Amino acid sequence: KKKKKKKKKKKKKVIEEGNFPTKYGKDGEGEPQVVSKGRESRVIDGRHYILEPAIKGEFAIVKAYQADTRGNLRFKGTARNFNPAVATAGKITIAEVEEIVPAGTFKPEDVHLPGVYVQRIVCPPKYEKKIERRTVRKETQVESNEEVELKDPTTLNVRERIVRRAALEFQDGMYVNLGIGMPTMASNYLPKGWDIELQSENGLLGMGPYPLEEEADADLINAGKETVSYLPSSAIFGSDQSFAMIRGGHMHLTILGGLQVASNGDLANWIIPKKMVKGMGGAMDLVSSGSRVVVTMEHSAKNGGHKILDSCTLPLTGKGVVDRVITELAVFDCNKETNTMTLVELAPGVTEEQVKEATGATYSVSPDLKTMSFAGCF
């Protein structure tokens, strides 16, 4: 008799499966004190979804720029973020504002949150706004989309290699979401004359360069809490609208960092249990939205361990979502249909043998293997 093949059990992400440690004791050892609850999942129109119950709170505490005496609120810059959405989720909403003005001061179309959601208003006599990550550019520093002096590619350090190679992923007219760190730096190397709309999950489309020192504004930041500027074509909105853009598939390209990538395109980039919690942020939504996903990361871990593997050992952000991986040594493409990985580019001076030794995944070598190019280099 022929033996029946066992059906391969689909591996669940920890968010869906639950029972994931969210709190340990003070020493970080022993049994977890709190674990996550599992989530219901469904397949809708051929896509796998995890259902998250809506948040309901006895109180919602929000921060706004102005309130009128009827409770209508206005927000300044990107400080809108999740505040309007949070206000709708509380039975009693308390708004902290910088100024209270008479009813009728705002034109109806200028009200960001109707007063029906607001039960209490607090306006402190003095107000200090702190900038958590003051990121500025110098007067002599070129803005994105300006001509830059060409560099010798052999002089690039590890991060510059990755950043400048990632910049070649842009195409004119794209809507792009860039992760914190190296992905954001890639926007410094846009070709002159190109129009790329950079999106930030906290509610900004059309993100400009870092501001000058005197232009830094606590109410104009990106999702990484860095001070930014906006452009003549920019739009500001709430985070709920921002995620509607992402989930609706309106972003053409997502570039983000990674802790591990598997040969089948799985991505882990939000936590190292008991060591580091980077947080999910918008990554899960971004990588599952259908946009092209490019991961930028150093090829090996600080301890020399592999980060490109046959199977991720860390909790996943997304399954089979990565299209391309860019490191300082090489560029790999992931085929989502065949769950395979292909080496397509080698960095100058790097051999395939060196890449093989530094990679913990099975991969094939493209017959059209190329040498990596870098934006802003001759």
C-alpha positions, 0 to 999 in steps of 0.5 A: 500500500502506498503511504499517504503523504502527510499534509504540511502544516502551515506555520503560523505567525506568533501574532496569530498563534498567541502564547508569545511572552510579552512580560518576564520577571525583572531578571528576564529569566524563568517563565513569562508572567504574561503571554499574548492571546491568539487571533482569529484568522480568515481567508478573504479573496484569497488573502490570509487575514488576522482579525484584531478586535477594535480598541474600546477604552473607558478613557481616551487621552489625546493631544491637540493644538487647539480646541474651541469651547464646543470641543472641536479640535485642530491638530498641528503638522504630523501631531495628528497621527493616531489622536483622532482615531484614539478619540473615537475609541473612548467612552470619555475623551480628554483632550490636552490642548495648547489653546482654547478659542471661542466656538466659531473660530474654526471654519467647519472644513478646518475642524479635524475632530468634531466635538461630539467625541470630546468630553473634557479639555485640559489647557495647561498655563505653560507648554513645553514641546520636546523634540525627541530626535532632532535631525537637521541638515547644515546650510552647506549640506545638499538636499535630496534631488540635488546634484552631489559629487560623485564618489569612488565606490571603493571608498564606501563604508558598509552602510554607504554601500547598502544605502547607495545601492538601495537608492537604485530601486527608486523609479520616477513617479513612485509612492514609497515608504522608507523604514527608519535608518538606512532606508531613509538615508537612501532618499538622499540619492534621488536623481535630479528632476525625479518626483518620488513621494515619500510616505510616513506612517504617522500621516505625511505624504511628500516628506522633504529633507531634514530641516535646517536647525532653525526650522526644526519643529516638534510638530513635524516629524516622521514615524521614527520621531525625526524632525523632517520638512514637507514639500509644496505637494505634501499632504498631512492626515491621520495615521488611520488614513496613512494605513488605508493607503498602505493596506489599499496597495497604493505604495509602489515600494517599501524599503525596510530593515531586517533582522533575518530573511529566509530564502522563501522570502520570510521576514523577521524584523521586530523582536529578538526574544529576551534581548530586543523589542524593536516593535512591529510598527507599520512593518506587518501592514507594509510587507503584506500590502502587495507593494515591492518589498526590499530589505536592507541590512548588514549581511551578518550579525555582530557575532558573525552569525547568519542573517540570511537563512533557509528558515528564520529562527526569530518571530516573523513579520511576514511570510513570503513577502520579500522581493529583494535583499540588499547587503554590503556584499550582495543582492539577492532576489526572492521568487515568491512563486517557487520560494527560492532565492537567487544571487543577482549581484556581487559587491566590487571585490567580493567573491561568490565564495565569500558570500556563500560562507556568510550566507546560511541559506540555499540559493542559486546564482543568476547566469546574469550575475552582475557587479553592484552599482551605487547611486552617486558613484562613478 
